């Protein structure tokens, strides 16, 4: 019996997000506080107390705007609030840009108020970094980067967003390319 696995697939938002989640899970410094699967365990943002126990920090309303990932890096004292899309065009649609900025601003305000939360506490004073994650092919990578930069670079009130491009190679391999001039995540 021939059990070949096809490497032909469409690069979707889920695959883009999963690839980044794998990178985070392999890190010793950062962890995923929230992920927004298409269907799944919703919609709790989690934290860790001083002993490492995990608990719910907040819960998003069913129809509330929410990011795709919230990543905590306790070592560098940064919180990354990320929006992911299949491709750059989806991320750069006018309505999406507005939603992404509003979601970042609203969640940052909410999390900064949680100083007394057992599982969040001191993280309220961390730096909050907006981020954008999208999929590209090698042929589209440069044009996609320029599109995302031009539509988002000045939208976050002086903050330098984290740009992460997931490139699907011909072999099917997914490469994570960090394009940020400011904040860096885990590709150090």
C-alpha positions, 0 to 999 in steps of 0.5 A: 500500500502506497501511503504518500502524503500530499503537500498540496493545501491552501494556506489558510488563517488557521494554518498561519496561526498554527505555525506561529503557535508551534514556534511559541510552544517551542520557546522557553520565554513566551507562552500563548495566553489566548488563541482564537480557533475557528471552532474550539475552546472559547473564549478565555484569555488565560494567565499564570500566577507566581507558582505557574498555575494557569487560570482564566483572566477574562472571557470574550463575549460570544460576538465580541471582536477578539484577536487571533493570538495573545502571546506573553513573554515574561522575560522581556515583559511584553504582550503581543496582540496579534491578528492573523489572516490567510493573506496580506489582502485580507489583513489590509482591507479597510474594515479589517485594519479598523477592526484590528486597531480597535481590538488592540486598543480595547484589549490593551485597555482591559488588560492594563486594568487587571492589576489585582487579577491573580493570574495577570497582576504585574503583566498589566504594566508590560509593554503591549505590542500589536502584531500582524501575521499572514501567509504568502508564497515566495513570489508574493512575499515582497509585495505582500510585505509592502502592502501590510507595511503601507496599510498598518505602519502608522495606525497604532499610535506610534507603536511599531507593530510586529510583522510575521509572514508565513511563507509556504515553500514549493515543498509545502514547508512553512517558513516564519519570516519576522519583518519588524523594525521595532519589536521582535518576538521569538526569532532571536 
